[in-house]
Amino acid sequence: RTDSEDGQISRLYGLSTFKDALQEGEESFQMKFLSQVSLILDGANYDWLSKAAPTGPSPYLLDTLEYIRARYDAIFTLPNKDMVQRLCVNCLRHLAQAMEKLLLDPSSPFVSMEGIRRFSVDVAKCEEFLATCRVPGLKVGSAPMFIGLRQLVDLFMNQEWANYITEFKNPTLNKYPYVKPRSVAELLTKLKEADRQKKIKLSLSAAAKKDRQKYLELILKRLRGLDETQ
């Protein structure tokens, strides 16, 4: 990003607006804070079918975390530590929900495994941010904001859909307890459609590709069955 672009971001999300909102009370501040976070996230532009290996976190995410970190410095000066914790947690939860919405957005009907790996790099950056943002009274291990995203991404990178279905109702065995069957089905549908419409190139014979499509359809059918039982 250029210096001029940095300056534009600074002006757009100026600290003066932020400080004014702090004076208006918690609810008003939170609304403005989260709306600014959403505004930056709206600039996300993923190439879900990219063949290139990820080289680092996405620019939109770096801008979002940069904005949050700068405002956290001001939040931490507030005397009410309960309020500080609520504001910080709600912001991180909002970010996690927005990223999940981006991943499952139906307007992007296809995804490749490489696209999911690229998204995983962004999730890792969020986890790193959570570990270093010093939210008062919040232990990283007890903060579930990004656990669901991490587990969903890992489930796909490990391609453990069948195991997930088998272990779903057994909490002692389930490796992905924060993942909802509907989310798995939505993302797997994107992967299946990308395969079917040859949006991604697989080093498989025609027969193997056909078997893979049948396998994914069976997994989807079983996932929908799990979703209906919840």
Salt bridges, closest charged atoms under 4 A:
ASP6 OD1 - ARG1 NE 2.41
GLU24 OE1 - LYS32 NZ 3.24
GLU26 OE2 - ARG86 NE 2.84
ASP63 OD1 - ARG1 NH1 1.99
GLU66 OE1 - ARG1 NH2 3.07
GLU114 OE1 - ARG117 NH1 3.57
GLU127 OE2 - ARG150 NE 3.08
GLU128 OE2 - LYS125 NZ 3.31
ASP154 OD1 - ARG150 NH1 3.08
GLU160 OE1 - LYS175 NZ 2.88
GLU193 OE2 - LYS192 NZ 3.79
GLU193 OE1 - ARG196 NH2 2.71
ASP195 OD2 - ARG212 NE 2.62
GLU217 OE1 - LYS192 NZ 3.36
GLU217 OE2 - ARG224 NH1 3.62
ASP227 OD2 - ARG182 NH2 3.07
